[in-house]
Amino acid sequence: MINKAKRHIIRIVQESIKKTYSVKGLLISVERTKDGKFGDFSTNAAMMHSHKLKEHPMSIGKKLCKNIQQSLSKDSFIDKVELVKPGFINFYISKRFWIDVFKEVILAGEKYGRSNTGDGKKILVEFVGSNPTGPLNVVSARAASIGDSLCNILSFNGYDVKREFYINDAGEQVSRFVESLIARYNQIYNPDFPFPDDGYHGNYVKDMAKELDEKYGRSLLNKRADDVKDRCRSFYLSKILGDQKRDVEGFGVKFDVWFSEKTLHDSSKVTNALKKLEECGFVYEKDGATWFRSTKFGDDEDRVLIKANGAPTYFLADIAYHLDKFERGFDKAIDFMGPDHHGHIGRLKMAIKALSIDEKWLDIFIVQQVNLMRGGEKIKMSKRAGRFETMRDLVSEVGKDAARFFFLMRSQSSHLDFDLNLAKEESSKNPVYYVQYAHARICNILKHAEEGKIDMGGIDNPNMELLNKPDEIELAKTLAGFKDICEISALTYTPHRIAGYLLKLAGVFHNFYNKHRVVTENKKLTAARLLIVKSTRIVLVNGLRLLGISAPEKM
């Protein structure tokens, strides 16, 4: 409906310009107004084309408004047009146009808000991926909420989307964890066995060592060091990754691919990526190491690809990984990385460019830090020291829905203070409760109508002319904006816009409900208002589904 209105306004503005200035084909921009006192839509055409039309914007606007006003009697949904300084032309849309939104929502149902903007474009979204050195933490939970919701939104808009989890199972942290596990295992039989200074101290490492002992008993004490490392590595990766998979699935996220960094090395893809960079002329040797000429792309210094000891860097492995993504045929790659990856983004984009891949093919976003708050105090988190709140702990305490919604209320680029007490509060102060309660309230209204054997009728039966209250019109306008907000969220990769929209819709509905009875003695008005609540329910469900959040019928 919004796009229909925009197209109509663009057409009449273009016709007015043609009639007044004998000029056609000008680009016209029409946007929703942020404040209803300035109408529903506005165009800056008079200002945009002032130079071409060789006239002051206000003078152009006055003439255009006069022509448009003369044709309003023939227009079915524009009530009024006005000119305001410095040359904006504002349009007021008729109530009849907005009321038709309710019927449109009912007819579309769960498809309402969908678009084919993506046109089947293949997108790979990588998120959550972490070092398999412990349970997923709350930053991973935030990334899971954002990445999974974005995938839902992209699919809703016609993109072919795949979800991928990158397992960093070939780095130094994995080796450090293996050493920590071996030490804890040995301490079961020898409490004085030394523990690595930079090891992982969490109790979960001790628990894993006990499970290792249950499987192997004392037998590992007598095996060669390399054999022990291999067995412990295999055991712990299977355990950690199994737990991580269960955690993300319990959070409502299902990945299409769990990609192992180790496979890049085992399949020679890291070596092949290095060769391609060499062929492009961006690699050289210095001080026994192999370097990438990142300064050619604006970096302040060149970066190491192969260390002097012959070991490839994480940077080279990540280049190989993204080259592999490109060679898999994706039209677009989107990464969500942790807050410690700021410096890595620019260098990776430089390498992509060096490989003759369009920089626009890859978008990388940082998921900022989360501060868990209890009673106004911040909880200290440290994976190495074993003091951290896990994704599992968070979901157990506040529930999946509250966790996801709280993470999605702000852009991933913003730091987030997560109020655990508020997330559990059953009141309108709790945002997710506020939205879900709007849906539950609607379900109660519809149940009441059904129990009263009220004939809700088909969508063609209600007398929609009875819907003329400002709160009813405001609901229609809000529902009409759902498709636009979905498209914008997909194009800008901003799922938090959907959360903001749902909060607004819930507020508009609660305001309507508090002022107007739905089921009344007036059967025609009841039927019309039941259409309102039905359509509002559809949009609430569609929006919550995009965020991976349930729509309870009772609360």
C-alpha positions in Angstrom: 0.0 0.0 0.0 2.8 2.4 0.8 4.5 1.8 -2.5 1.2 2.1 -4.3 0.7 5.6 -2.7 4.3 6.6 -3.5 3.9 5.6 -7.2 0.6 7.5 -7.4 2.0 10.7 -5.9 5.1 10.5 -8.1 2.9 10.2 -11.2 0.7 13.2 -10.3 3.7 15.3 -9.5 5.3 14.4 -12.8 2.1 15.2 -14.6 1.9 18.6 -12.8 5.5 19.4 -13.8 4.8 18.4 -17.4 1.6 20.5 -17.5 3.3 23.6 -15.9 6.8 23.5 -17.4 6.5 21.2 -20.4 9.2 19.0 -18.9 8.8 15.3 -18.4 10.9 12.4 -17.1 12.2 14.1 -14.0 13.2 11.9 -11.0 10.7 12.5 -8.2 11.4 11.4 -4.6 8.5 10.7 -2.2 8.9 9.7 1.5 6.7 9.1 4.5 6.6 12.0 6.8 7.9 11.5 10.4 5.2 13.8 11.9 1.5 13.4 11.0 1.0 17.2 11.2 2.9 17.4 7.9 0.7 14.9 6.2 1.4 11.3 5.3 3.9 11.7 2.4 6.1 14.5 1.2 8.2 15.3 -1.9 11.1 17.7 -2.3 10.6 17.9 -6.1 10.4 21.7 -6.1 13.7 22.0 -4.4 15.4 19.2 -6.2 14.6 20.6 -9.7 14.7 24.3 -8.9 17.9 24.8 -10.9 16.6 22.9 -14.0 13.2 24.7 -13.9 15.0 28.0 -13.3 12.6 29.1 -10.6 12.5 29.5 -6.8 11.4 26.3 -5.0 8.4 28.0 -3.3 7.3 29.4 -6.6 7.5 26.0 -8.2 5.7 24.4 -5.3 2.9 26.9 -5.4 2.2 26.2 -9.1 2.5 22.4 -8.7 0.1 22.5 -5.7 -2.5 24.5 -7.6 -2.5 22.0 -10.5 -2.7 19.0 -8.1 -5.5 20.7 -6.1 -7.6 21.1 -9.2 -7.4 17.3 -9.9 -8.2 16.2 -6.3 -11.9 15.8 -7.0 -11.0 13.0 -9.4 -8.5 11.4 -6.9 -9.8 8.6 -4.8 -7.3 8.8 -1.9 -5.6 12.2 -1.7 -7.6 14.5 0.6 -5.3 17.5 0.7 -2.0 18.8 -0.6 -0.1 21.7 0.9 3.2 23.6 0.4 5.6 24.4 3.3 8.9 26.1 3.4 11.5 25.8 2.0 9.5 24.0 -0.8 8.2 20.7 0.5 4.9 19.5 -0.9 2.9 17.4 1.7 0.1 15.0 0.9 -2.7 14.0 3.2 -4.1 10.5 2.3 -7.8 9.8 2.7 -9.1 7.5 5.5 -10.6 5.2 2.9 -7.2 4.4 1.5 -5.8 3.5 4.9 -8.8 1.4 5.9 -8.3 -0.8 2.9 -5.0 -1.8 4.5 -6.9 -4.1 6.9 -8.4 -6.1 4.1 -5.0 -6.3 2.3 -3.4 -7.8 5.4 -6.2 -10.4 5.8 -6.0 -11.5 2.2 -2.2 -11.8 2.3 -2.0 -13.5 5.7 1.4 -14.9 6.5 2.7 -13.6 3.2 1.9 -10.0 4.2 5.1 -8.0 4.1 7.0 -10.3 1.7 8.8 -9.0 -1.4 10.9 -10.4 -4.2 13.6 -7.7 -3.7 16.3 -10.3 -3.5 15.3 -12.0 -6.8 16.9 -15.3 -5.7 20.3 -13.7 -5.1 22.6 -16.2 -3.2 23.8 -14.8 0.2 26.0 -16.6 2.7 25.7 -15.2 6.3 28.5 -16.3 8.7 27.8 -15.6 12.4 28.5 -16.9 15.9 31.6 -18.8 14.8 34.1 -18.9 17.7 37.1 -20.7 19.1 35.9 -24.1 20.4 37.4 -23.4 23.8 34.3 -23.3 25.9 30.6 -22.7 25.9 29.2 -19.9 23.8 29.0 -16.7 25.7 26.5 -13.8 25.6 28.3 -12.0 22.7 27.8 -15.2 20.7 24.2 -15.2 21.8 23.8 -11.6 20.5 25.4 -12.5 17.2 23.1 -15.6 16.9 20.0 -13.3 17.4 21.2 -10.8 14.9 22.5 -13.2 12.3 19.6 -15.6 12.4 17.0 -12.8 12.3 18.8 -11.2 9.3 18.7 -14.5 7.5 14.9 -14.7 8.1 14.4 -11.2 6.9 16.5 -11.7 3.8 14.6 -14.9 2.9 11.3 -13.1 3.5 12.5 -10.6 0.8 13.3 -13.2 -1.8 17.0 -13.9 -1.2 18.5 -17.4 -1.2 20.2 -17.5 2.2 22.6 -19.9 3.8 23.7 -19.8 7.5 27.3 -20.8 8.3 29.2 -21.3 11.5 33.0 -21.0 11.2 34.9 -23.3 13.6 38.4 -21.9 14.5 39.8 -25.3 15.2 43.3 -24.8 13.9 44.8 -22.1 16.0 47.0 -21.6 19.0 44.0 -21.3 21.4 43.0 -24.8 20.5 46.5 -26.0 21.3 46.4 -24.1 24.6 43.0 -25.7 25.5 44.4 -29.2 24.8 47.3 -28.5 27.1 44.9 -27.3 29.8 42.8 -30.4 29.4 45.8 -32.7 29.6 47.0 -30.9 32.8 43.6 -31.3 34.5 43.5 -35.0 33.5 46.9 -35.6 35.0 46.0 -33.7 38.1 43.4 -36.3 38.8 46.3 -38.7 39.5 48.9 -36.2 40.5 47.6 -33.0 42.1 51.0 -31.3 41.7 51.1 -31.7 37.9 51.9 -28.2 36.5 49.1 -26.2 34.9 49.9 -23.9 31.9 50.3 -20.2 32.9 48.1 -19.2 30.0 45.7 -22.1 30.3 41.9 -22.2 30.6 40.9 -22.2 34.3 37.2 -22.7 34.0 35.5 -25.5 36.0 34.1 -26.8 32.7 37.7 -27.9 31.8 37.9 -29.9 35.1 34.5 -31.5 34.3 35.8 -32.4 30.8 38.9 -34.0 32.3 36.7 -36.2 34.5 34.8 -37.3 31.4 38.1 -38.0 29.7 39.2 -40.1 32.7 35.9 -42.0 32.6 36.6 -42.9 28.9 40.3 -43.7 29.1 41.1 -44.3 32.8 44.8 -44.3 33.5 45.7 -45.5 30.0 46.6 -42.0 28.7 49.3 -41.7 31.4 51.4 -44.2 29.5 51.0 -43.0 25.9 53.2 -40.9 23.8 52.7 -37.1 24.2 51.6 -36.7 20.5 49.1 -39.6 20.9 47.6 -38.0 24.0 47.3 -34.6 22.3 45.5 -36.2 19.4 43.1 -38.1 21.6 42.4 -35.1 23.8 41.9 -32.8 20.9 39.4 -35.1 19.2 37.6 -35.8 22.5 37.3 -32.1 23.5 36.3 -30.8 20.0 33.5 -33.4 19.8 32.3 -32.4 23.3 32.5 -28.7 22.9 31.0 -28.6 19.4 28.3 -30.9 20.4 27.4 -28.6 23.3 27.6 -25.5 21.0 25.3 -27.1 18.5 22.8 -27.9 21.2 23.0 -24.4 22.6 22.3 -22.6 19.3 19.5 -25.0 18.4 18.0 -24.3 21.8 18.2 -20.6 20.9 16.2 -21.3 17.7 19.2 -21.2 15.3 19.9 -24.0 12.8 23.1 -23.6 10.7 23.3 -25.0 7.2 27.0 -25.5 7.4 29.5 -25.9 10.2 32.8 -25.0 8.5 36.1 -26.3 10.0 39.2 -24.1 9.6 41.3 -27.2 9.8 39.8 -28.5 6.6 41.2 -25.4 4.8 44.7 -26.5 5.8 44.1 -30.3 5.2 42.7 -29.6 1.7 45.6 -27.2 0.6 43.2 -24.3 0.3 45.4 -22.1 2.4 48.4 -22.9 0.2 46.3 -22.2 -2.9 45.2 -18.9 -1.6 48.8 -17.9 -1.0 49.7 -18.9 -4.6 46.9 -16.8 -6.0 48.2 -13.8 -4.0 51.7 -14.5 -5.3 50.4 -14.7 -8.9 48.8 -11.3 -8.4 52.1 -9.8 -7.2 51.2 -9.0 -3.6 53.5 -11.4 -1.7 57.2 -11.1 -0.8 59.7 -12.7 1.6 61.4 -10.8 4.4 63.2 -11.9 7.7 62.3 -15.5 7.0 58.5 -14.7 6.8 56.1 -14.3 3.9 54.3 -11.0 3.7 51.2 -9.5 2.1 51.7 -6.1 0.5 48.7 -4.6 2.3 50.3 -1.1 2.1 49.5 -1.1 -1.6 45.8 -0.8 -0.5 46.3 1.8 2.2 47.4 -0.2 5.2 49.9 1.4 7.5 52.2 -1.7 7.3 52.4 -5.0 5.4 51.0 -8.1 7.1 52.5 -11.6 7.7 51.0 -14.5 5.9 53.5 -17.2 6.9 55.5 -16.9 10.1 59.3 -17.4 10.2 58.6 -20.8 11.8 56.6 -21.8 8.7 53.2 -21.7 10.3 50.4 -19.9 8.4 48.8 -17.0 10.2 45.1 -16.7 11.0 44.9 -13.9 8.5 46.0 -16.2 5.6 43.5 -18.9 6.7 40.7 -16.3 6.7 41.7 -15.1 3.2 41.5 -18.8 2.1 38.1 -19.2 3.8 36.6 -16.2 2.0 38.1 -17.2 -1.3 36.4 -20.6 -0.7 33.1 -18.7 -0.1 33.5 -16.8 -3.4 34.3 -20.0 -5.3 31.2 -21.7 -3.9 29.2 -19.3 -6.0 27.6 -16.9 -3.5 26.6 -13.5 -4.9 27.2 -11.9 -1.5 29.0 -12.8 1.8 28.1 -11.2 5.1 30.2 -11.7 8.2 29.4 -10.9 11.9 32.5 -10.7 13.9 33.3 -10.1 17.6 34.5 -6.7 19.0 38.1 -7.8 18.9 38.2 -8.0 15.1 38.1 -4.3 14.2 41.6 -4.2 12.7 41.1 -7.5 10.9 38.2 -6.1 8.7 40.2 -3.7 6.6 43.0 -6.1 6.0 40.7 -8.8 4.9 38.9 -6.5 2.5 42.3 -5.5 1.1 43.1 -9.2 0.4 39.8 -9.7 -1.3 40.5 -6.7 -3.5 44.0 -8.2 -4.2 42.3 -11.4 -5.4 40.3 -9.3 -7.9 37.1 -9.8 -6.0 34.7 -6.8 -5.9 35.0 -5.3 -2.4 31.2 -4.9 -2.3 30.9 -8.7 -2.4 31.8 -8.9 1.3 30.2 -6.9 4.1 31.6 -7.3 7.6 29.8 -6.1 10.8 31.1 -6.0 14.3 28.8 -7.3 17.0 29.6 -5.1 20.0 30.1 -6.1 23.6 27.3 -7.0 25.9 27.2 -6.0 29.6 25.0 -8.3 31.7 23.4 -6.2 34.5 21.9 -7.5 37.8 20.4 -4.9 40.1 22.3 -2.1 38.3 25.7 -3.8 38.6 27.7 -5.3 35.8 28.6 -8.9 35.8 32.3 -9.7 35.2 33.0 -12.1 32.4 36.2 -13.9 31.5 36.4 -17.2 29.6 40.0 -17.8 30.5 39.3 -17.4 34.2 36.1 -19.3 34.1 33.9 -16.4 35.1 31.4 -15.9 32.3 27.7 -16.1 31.6 27.0 -18.5 28.8 24.3 -18.5 26.2 22.8 -21.5 27.9 22.8 -19.7 31.3 21.1 -16.7 29.8 18.4 -18.6 28.0 17.8 -20.7 31.2 17.3 -17.5 33.2 15.3 -15.2 31.0 14.1 -17.5 28.2 14.8 -17.6 24.5 12.3 -14.9 23.5 13.4 -12.3 25.9 17.1 -12.9 25.2 16.6 -12.6 21.4 14.4 -9.5 21.6 16.7 -7.7 24.0 19.6 -8.4 21.7 17.7 -7.1 18.7 16.4 -3.9 20.1 19.7 -2.1 19.2 22.0 -2.1 16.3 24.9 -4.6 16.5 27.3 -1.7 16.3 26.1 -0.4 19.7 27.2 -1.6 23.1 24.4 -3.2 25.0 23.5 -3.2 28.7 21.3 -6.3 29.2 19.1 -5.8 32.2 18.4 -9.4 33.4 15.8 -8.3 35.9 13.8 -6.3 33.3 14.0 -9.2 30.9 12.1 -11.4 33.4 9.6 -8.8 34.5 6.0 -9.5 33.4 4.9 -5.9 32.8 4.6 -3.3 30.0 8.1 -2.1 31.0 9.6 -5.3 29.5 9.6 -4.7 25.7 9.2 -8.4 24.6 6.4 -8.9 27.1 4.8 -5.7 25.8 4.8 -6.9 22.2 3.8 -10.5 23.0 1.0 -9.3 25.3 -0.5 -7.3 22.4 -0.8 -10.6 20.5 -2.2 -12.5 23.5 -4.7 -9.7 24.1 -5.9 -10.0 20.5 -6.2 -13.8 20.8 -8.4 -13.2 23.9 -10.6 -10.8 22.0 -11.1 -13.3 19.1 -11.8 -16.1 21.6 -14.4 -14.0 23.3 -16.0 -13.2 20.0 -16.0 -16.9 19.1 -17.5 -18.0 22.4 -20.2 -15.3 22.0 -20.9 -16.8 18.6 -20.4 -13.5 17.0 -20.4 -13.8 13.2 -17.1 -12.4 12.2 -18.1 -12.7 8.5 -15.8 -12.5 5.5 -13.6 -9.5 4.7 -16.2 -8.2 2.2 -19.0 -8.0 4.8 -17.9 -5.5 7.4 -18.9 -1.9 6.9 -15.4 -0.3 6.8 -16.9 3.2 6.7 -17.5 2.8 10.4 -13.8 2.8 11.0 -13.0 6.5 11.3 -11.5 7.0 14.7 -8.0 8.5 14.7 -6.7 5.4 16.6 -8.1 3.1 14.0 -6.5 5.1 11.1 -3.2 5.2 13.0 -3.3 1.3 13.3 -3.9 1.1 9.5 -1.0 3.4 8.8 1.3 1.4 11.1 0.3 -1.9 9.5 0.9 -0.4 6.0 4.5 0.3 6.9 5.4 -3.3 7.6 6.5 -4.2 4.1 8.7 -1.1 3.8 10.4 -1.8 7.1 11.0 -5.4 6.0 12.6 -4.3 2.8 14.7 -1.6 4.4 15.9 -4.1 7.1 16.9 -6.5 4.3 18.7 -3.9 2.2 20.6 -2.4 5.1 21.1 -5.6 7.1 19.4 -4.1 10.2 17.1 -6.5 12.0 16.7 -4.2 14.9 14.4 -2.1 12.7 11.8 -5.0 12.9 12.0 -5.0 16.7 11.5 -1.2 16.8 8.6 -1.5 14.5 6.9 -4.2 16.6 7.2 -2.1 19.7 5.6 0.8 17.8 2.8 -1.5 16.5 2.2 -2.9 20.0 2.0 0.6 21.4 -0.5 1.7 18.7 -2.7 -1.3 19.3 -2.7 -1.1 23.1 -3.7 2.6 22.7 -6.5 1.6 20.4 -7.7 -1.2 22.7 -7.6 1.0 25.8 -9.9 3.6 24.2 -12.3 1.5 22.1 -14.3 -1.7 22.7 -14.0 -4.2 19.9 -17.0 -6.4 20.7 -20.0 -4.1 21.1 -23.8 -4.3 20.7 -23.3 -2.7 17.3 -22.8 -5.8 15.2 -21.5 -3.9 12.1 -19.0 -2.0 14.1 -17.9 -5.2 15.9 -17.3 -7.0 12.6 -15.2 -4.1 11.3 -13.1 -3.9 14.5 -12.6 -7.6 14.5 -11.1 -7.1 11.1 -8.7 -4.6 12.7 -7.5 -7.0 15.4 -7.2 -9.9 13.0 -5.0 -8.0 10.7 -2.9 -6.7 13.6 -2.4 -10.2 14.9 -1.2 -11.3 11.4 1.5 -8.6 11.3 2.6 -9.2 14.9 3.0 -12.9 14.2 4.9 -12.2 10.9 7.2 -9.8 12.6 7.9 -11.9 15.6 8.6 -14.9 13.4 11.2 -12.9 11.5 13.0 -12.3 14.9 12.7 -16.0 15.8 10.3 -15.1 18.7 7.1 -16.9 19.6 3.6 -15.3 19.7 1.9 -16.8 22.7 -1.9 -16.9 22.8 -2.0 -16.6 26.6 0.1 -14.7 29.1 
